[in-house]
Amino acid sequence: MYPAPAVATTTAIIAALDEAGAIGEVVRGCLRHVDEVVVVDDGSTDDTADRAARAGARALRNDRNRGKGASLRRAAAQARGELLVTLDGDGQDDPGDIPRLLAALHEGADLVIGSRFAGRLEPGAITPVNRMGNLALTAALNLLYGVRLSDTQAGLRAIRHTLWRSLPLRADRYEVETEVLVRALLAGARVTEVPVTRHPRTHGRSALHGLRDGSRILACMLRLRLGG
């Protein structure tokens, strides 16, 4: 449905908030496998943007915190690649998994999810509460949309830029993964998963608020199911 270009260039897009301790290594890891990296510093109070730039990324700054979804949309709008890779800037996603995601695109998928639950979760990579929340949201999405996926909330993904541009994305915060996935499914895109490794966080702290953001994610999938 979304044909691949003859020679595909790839851009990694990253939304980062106060990730100065990890972002440089993430950018350098990505550049081993992609043509460019675009980082949007989402209102950090540290030098996330400067460290990303020194590592080789094109670094953009939001004037204030606008959310992961808004930042990824801004990064994608600046990306030159025909293929996009999304991942977190905290070092928990492994850039070494990028070739596996891109291979699935080259084999015909339109959106590839890097499944943590089909792959390897290193000790400390996810809390028991967040694990249960992720699995519950995945079960809800599978039920609502008639699919059989193992990790609908994963941030490590690859997607055709043509597909991304065709989706009317509006999510500003952590519900962005759900919105991209659901709108891709509704558009008839070919979605698949590959196993990936998730590492524990070694710097900083997550801005994810389980109850608040989980409620937003659930509301997003229900709204889209009802045609909103």
C-alpha positions as CSV (number, residue, x, y, z in Angstrom):
1,M,0.0,0.0,0.0
2,Y,2.9,2.3,0.7
3,P,5.7,1.3,-1.7
4,A,9.3,1.6,-0.6
5,P,11.6,3.8,-2.6
6,A,14.3,2.2,-4.7
7,V,17.0,3.5,-2.4
8,A,15.7,4.4,1.1
9,T,17.2,6.9,3.3
10,T,16.5,6.7,7.0
11,T,16.0,9.3,9.7
12,A,15.8,8.5,13.5
13,I,13.5,11.0,15.3
14,I,13.7,11.4,19.0
15,A,11.8,13.5,21.6
16,A,13.9,14.1,24.6
17,L,13.3,15.8,28.0
18,D,16.2,16.3,30.4
19,E,18.2,13.4,28.9
20,A,21.7,15.0,28.8
21,G,23.2,11.9,30.5
22,A,22.0,9.5,27.7
23,I,21.2,11.4,24.5
24,G,24.8,11.5,23.1
25,E,25.3,7.8,23.2
26,V,21.8,7.3,21.7
27,V,22.5,9.6,18.8
28,R,25.9,8.0,18.1
29,G,24.3,4.5,18.3
30,C,21.6,5.5,15.8
31,L,24.1,7.0,13.3
32,R,25.7,3.6,12.9
33,H,22.4,2.5,11.2
34,V,20.6,5.6,9.9
35,D,21.5,8.5,7.6
36,E,20.5,11.3,10.0
37,V,19.1,11.9,13.5
38,V,16.7,14.7,14.4
39,V,16.3,15.3,18.2
40,V,13.6,17.7,19.6
41,D,14.6,18.9,23.0
42,D,11.1,19.3,24.6
43,G,11.8,22.1,27.0
44,S,14.7,20.6,28.9
45,T,16.4,22.3,31.9
46,D,19.7,20.7,31.1
47,D,22.0,20.6,28.0
48,T,20.2,17.8,26.1
49,A,20.1,19.7,22.9
50,D,23.7,20.7,22.9
51,R,24.9,17.1,23.7
52,A,22.6,15.8,20.9
53,A,24.1,18.3,18.4
54,R,27.7,17.5,19.5
55,A,27.0,13.8,18.9
56,G,25.9,14.5,15.3
57,A,22.1,15.1,15.5
58,R,20.1,18.0,14.1
59,A,18.8,19.4,17.4
60,L,15.7,21.5,17.7
61,R,14.4,23.1,20.9
62,N,10.8,23.6,22.0
63,D,10.3,26.9,23.8
64,R,8.5,24.9,26.5
65,N,7.4,21.4,27.2
66,R,4.9,20.4,24.5
67,G,4.8,16.7,24.9
68,K,6.3,13.6,23.2
69,G,3.7,13.5,20.5
70,A,4.1,17.2,19.5
71,S,7.9,16.8,19.6
72,L,7.8,13.7,17.3
73,R,5.6,15.5,14.9
74,R,8.0,18.4,14.8
75,A,10.9,16.1,14.3
76,A,9.2,14.1,11.5
77,A,8.4,17.4,9.7
78,Q,12.1,18.1,9.5
79,A,13.2,14.6,8.6
80,R,14.6,14.0,5.1
81,G,14.5,10.2,5.2
82,E,12.0,8.0,3.3
83,L,11.9,5.8,6.4
84,L,11.6,6.9,10.0
85,V,12.7,5.3,13.1
86,T,11.3,6.4,16.5
87,L,13.0,5.7,19.8
88,D,13.4,7.1,23.2
89,G,16.3,9.4,24.2
90,D,16.9,7.8,27.6
91,G,19.1,4.9,26.4
92,Q,16.5,2.2,27.1
93,D,15.9,1.4,23.5
94,D,18.8,-0.3,21.8
95,P,19.9,1.3,18.5
96,G,21.4,-2.0,17.6
97,D,17.9,-3.3,17.0
98,I,17.3,-0.7,14.2
99,P,18.5,-3.0,11.3
100,R,15.9,-5.6,12.4
101,L,13.1,-3.0,12.1
102,L,14.3,-1.7,8.8
103,A,14.6,-5.2,7.4
104,A,10.9,-5.7,8.2
105,L,10.1,-2.6,6.2
106,H,12.1,-3.8,3.3
107,E,10.2,-7.1,3.4
108,G,6.9,-5.3,2.9
109,A,5.7,-3.9,6.3
110,D,4.5,-0.3,6.5
111,L,4.9,0.0,10.3
112,V,7.2,-2.1,12.4
113,I,6.9,-2.2,16.2
114,G,9.9,-3.3,18.3
115,S,8.2,-5.6,20.9
116,R,9.8,-5.6,24.3
117,F,7.6,-8.5,25.4
118,A,8.5,-10.7,22.4
119,G,12.1,-9.8,22.9
120,R,14.3,-9.3,26.0
121,L,13.6,-7.1,29.0
122,E,16.8,-6.7,31.0
123,P,16.5,-6.6,34.8
124,G,15.2,-3.2,35.9
125,A,14.0,-2.2,32.4
126,I,10.4,-1.9,33.4
127,T,8.6,-1.7,36.7
128,P,6.0,-4.4,37.6
129,V,3.3,-1.7,37.6
130,N,4.3,-0.3,34.2
131,R,4.5,-3.9,32.8
132,M,1.0,-4.6,33.9
133,G,-0.3,-1.3,32.5
134,N,1.4,-1.9,29.1
135,L,0.0,-5.4,28.9
136,A,-3.5,-4.2,29.9
137,L,-3.4,-1.4,27.2
138,T,-2.2,-3.9,24.6
139,A,-5.0,-6.3,25.5
140,A,-7.5,-3.5,25.2
141,L,-6.2,-2.4,21.8
142,N,-6.2,-5.9,20.5
143,L,-9.8,-6.4,21.6
144,L,-11.0,-3.1,20.1
145,Y,-9.3,-3.4,16.8
146,G,-9.2,-7.2,16.2
147,V,-5.4,-7.5,16.0
148,R,-2.9,-9.8,17.8
149,L,0.0,-7.6,18.9
150,S,2.3,-8.1,22.0
151,D,3.4,-4.5,22.7
152,T,1.2,-1.7,21.3
153,Q,2.9,0.9,23.5
154,A,6.5,0.4,22.4
155,G,8.3,3.5,21.4
156,L,11.0,1.8,19.2
157,R,9.4,1.6,15.8
158,A,10.1,2.0,12.0
159,I,7.5,3.5,9.6
160,R,7.4,4.7,6.1
161,H,7.5,8.4,5.9
162,T,4.7,8.4,3.3
163,L,2.5,6.6,5.8
164,W,3.4,9.0,8.6
165,R,2.6,12.0,6.5
166,S,-0.8,10.5,5.5
167,L,-2.0,10.1,9.1
168,P,-3.9,13.0,10.7
169,L,-1.9,12.9,13.9
170,R,-3.0,15.1,16.8
171,A,-1.7,13.5,19.9
172,D,0.6,15.7,21.9
173,R,1.8,13.4,24.7
174,Y,2.4,9.7,25.4
175,E,-0.7,8.6,23.5
176,V,1.1,9.2,20.3
177,E,2.2,5.6,19.9
178,T,-1.4,4.5,20.2
179,E,-2.6,7.1,17.7
180,V,0.0,6.2,15.1
181,L,-0.7,2.5,15.4
182,V,-4.5,2.8,15.3
183,R,-4.6,5.3,12.5
184,A,-2.2,3.1,10.5
185,L,-4.5,0.1,11.1
186,L,-7.5,2.0,10.0
187,A,-5.7,3.1,6.9
188,G,-5.1,-0.5,6.0
189,A,-1.3,-0.3,6.6
190,R,0.7,-3.5,7.0
191,V,1.8,-3.7,10.7
192,T,4.2,-6.2,12.1
193,E,6.4,-6.7,15.2
194,V,10.0,-7.8,15.7
195,P,11.6,-8.7,19.0
196,V,13.9,-6.1,20.6
197,T,15.9,-5.5,23.8
198,R,14.9,-3.0,26.5
199,H,17.6,-1.8,28.8
200,P,17.2,-0.2,32.3
201,R,17.4,3.5,32.6
202,T,20.9,4.7,33.8
203,H,20.4,8.5,33.8
204,G,17.6,10.8,34.9
205,R,14.0,9.8,35.5
206,S,11.0,9.1,33.3
207,A,8.3,11.8,32.9
208,L,5.6,9.2,32.3
209,H,2.8,9.3,34.8
210,G,1.2,5.8,34.8
211,L,-2.4,6.6,35.8
212,R,-2.7,10.0,34.0
213,D,-0.9,8.9,30.8
214,G,-2.5,5.4,30.8
215,S,-5.9,7.1,31.0
216,R,-5.0,9.3,28.0
217,I,-3.9,6.3,26.0
218,L,-7.0,4.3,26.7
219,A,-9.2,7.4,25.9
220,C,-7.3,7.8,22.6
221,M,-8.0,4.2,21.4
222,L,-11.6,4.4,22.5
223,R,-12.1,7.8,20.7
224,L,-10.6,6.5,17.5
225,R,-12.7,3.4,17.7
226,L,-15.8,5.5,17.9
227,G,-14.7,7.6,14.9
228,G,-13.5,10.6,16.8
